[in-house]
C-alpha cells in the first residue's frame, strides 16, 4: 500500500476511536440535560465519571475532556463547563499537575476575552452542523497553553428524542501525543510525510524542518485525504529550497 494511504488509515483509526468515545459520552450526558431544571451538578457528576478514567490512563491519548452546556441552569443565559484536564507538565502559564482535575475558569484570568465561547470553532461548528468536528491544530489558551487538536460533537437537550442543541461534548489531544501515536507509522515512508489540517497548518511531520503549526507547502498530487477528519497526509512538505 502507498505509505501515504497507510498513514491516513492510522489517522482515521485514531480519530475514529475518539469519535466513538464521544458518542458514548453523549449517550450518557443527554438524558441528564433532557431532565430539565438546573442540571449543573448532575452533569458534572456524569461527565466526571466518564472522562476521568480516560484522563488517568497510563500514557493517555486525551489531555482534556468533558462537556460545555449552554443554559444548563434554571436561570439560563450562561455556559457551564463540566470539563476536566489531565496531568499537565510545567509550562510558563500553568503549574504542573499529576492527576486529572476540573477546569477552574476563575484561575484563567488571562482569557477573560474568551468568556463567551459560542463563537469558538470547536463550539460553533458542531452546534451549527449537528455533526462531529475537528478543530486544529491551534494553541489552546484556555486549558493547556499548548498546541492541541480538539474533537467536539453536539449535545441535544432532548436526549435520545432529539431537540435543540444544548452544548457540546469534546476531547483535546496534545500534538505531542499525536506525534507519539502516529509518527512511527509516518516514519515508515522513505519520503518525509506530514499530517496537515485546515488552512495548510502542520499537525505533525517527519521532516525535521517542518514544525507543528507552521504552514506546509506540497504538491497537491502528493496528498491523500483522511476519510473522517479534515486532514491530509502529504509527501515532502518542505519548502522547495529544502528538497533534494
N, C-alpha and C positions, 0 to 999 in steps of 0.2 A: 504494500500500500504506500501511496505517496506520503512522505513524512509530514507534510502539512495537513493532510487529511487525518493522519493518526493523531497529531497534536490536537486537531479540532475535536476529535472524539473524546480525548481526555478532558477538554474544557467542558464539553456537553455533559459528560458523566458527572463531573464535579458540581456544576451549577444545577444540573437536573436533580441531584440529591438534595441540594439546598432548597429548591422549589418544593420538592415533596415534603421536606420537613416543615416548611412554612404552611403548606396545605393542611398538614396535621394540626399545627398550632392554631390555624384559623378555625378549623372544625371545633376545637375546644373553646376558643375565645368568643366566637359569635353568639352562642347561646347565652353567655354572660351579658353581653351588650343587649341582646334581644329582650332580656327580662325587664328593661326599663328602670327608671329611677336613677339614683346615684350609685353607679356601678364601679366606682374607682377602687375601693378596697377589694372587691371581688375580682376585678380584672387584674389587679396587682398580684393577688394570690395565685390566680390561674396561670398567668404568664410566668411568674417566678418558678412554679412547679415544672413548667415546660422547658424554659431556656437555661436555667442554672445548671442542670445536669450536662447540657451540651457545652456550656462555657467552662465547666470544671473538668472536662476530659483531659487526659494527658495529651499534649500537643493538639489542642483544639483547633478545628477549622475556623470557628467563628470567634471574633473579638468582641462582639456586642450583638444583642438581640432583644426583641420584645415587640410591644405594640404601642402605637400612638393613636389615641382615640380623640376624635373631635366631638365635643359636647357630651362627655361621659358622666356629667353630674346633673343634679336636679336643676340647678340654676342655668346650666348651659353656657355657651359663649366662649368656652376655653378649650385648651388642648391638654390632655392628660397623658403623661409619659409613664408607661409601665415598661421601662427599658433597663436592662442590666448590662454591665460591662464585665468582660473577662479580666484576668490578671493583666496588668499593664507594666511594661518596663519603664524605667525612668526616662523622662524626656523633659525638655525645658519648661513645659507648661504644667505638667501633672506629676504628682508623686507616684512612686511605684506601688503596686498592689500585688497581693499574692493569691487572691481568690475573687470570685465574682462578687460584684457589689452593684446596688441600684444606682442609676444615674441621678446625680444630685444637681439639678439645674441651678440651684442657688449658689453653687460653687463655680458656676461658669459665667461669671460676670462679664468676661471678655466677649461673650456672644450675645449681649443684650440686643444688638441689632437684628438677631435672628429669632426673637421670641415668638413671632408668628411664623410657623413653619409651613403654612399651607401653600406657599409659592415655591418651596424647595422641590427640585425634580423628583426626589425619591418619594415625596408625598403626593405632589400634584399629578404626576403621570398615572400611577396606578388608580388613584381616585377618579380621574377623568376617563381612563380607558377601561377600567374594571378588569385589568389584566395585570399579571406579574410584570415587574420592570426591573432592569438592572441599571444602576447609576454608577458612573465612574470610568476610570479611576479619578479620584479627587482627594484633596486634603480635607480631612474631617476636623473642622474647627470646633465642633460641638462636643464630641466624646473622647477621641483618642489623640487628636493633634498629629495624625499620621495619615499616610496615603492608603486609601481603602477603596473597596468596591461594595456597594450596597444593593441587596436584593429585597424588594418590597412587593406586597400584594394587598389588594383592598380587603377591608373587613366590612361585612354587611351588618346593618343594625337589625335586620330581620332574621338573623340566624340562618338556618337551613332553608327558610322560606323566601330568602332574598330580602330586598328592601333597599333603603337608602344606604349609601356608603358611610360608615361611621368612623373610618380611620384606616390605618394600615398595620400589618404585621410584617416584620422585617428582620434582616440579619446583616451585619457588617463583617467583611472579610478583609484582613490586612493584606496589602500587596506582598509583603514579605512572606506571609503564609501561602499565598498563591504561588510564589516562587518556590517555596519548599515542596509544594504538592505537584507542580506542573513542570518545573524546569528540567528535572531528569528526563522526562519524556520528550521535551522540546530538544534537549541536547543530543538526542539520538540522531538528529539530522546533521549531515555533513555541512549543510548550508545554514548560516545563522537564521533563526526564526524569531518572530516577535508576535505577541498577542496584543492586538490593537483595538481600542474601544472607539466609541463615537467621537467624531471630530479628529480622528487620527492619533489620539493620545495612547502612548505605550503603557500597557499594563505590566508586561514583563518581556524580557528579551534575552537571548543567548549571545547577543553581540555586546561586548563589554563597553562599547562607546555609545550604546543606546540605552538610556536610563528610564525607569518608570516616570510617567508624567510628561515626558518630552513628546514632541510631535514627530512621528516617523515619516520617512519617505520610502516608497516602494513602487515597484512595477505592478499595476492593477492585475496583470495576468498572473502574478505570483500569489495572489490572495486566495484563501479558502474560507468560506463562511462557516461559522459555528451555527448549528441548527436552532438552538433555543436561547441564544444570547445575542446582543448586538455587537459581537466581537468578530474580528477577522484574525486568522493566522497568516502572516505574510513572511515571505522569504527575503533575506538580505535587506533588512530595513534601514541600513546605514546610509548616510549621505553618499552621493555618487563619488565624491572625492576620497572616501574611505574604503571603497570597494576595490577588490583586487581584480 
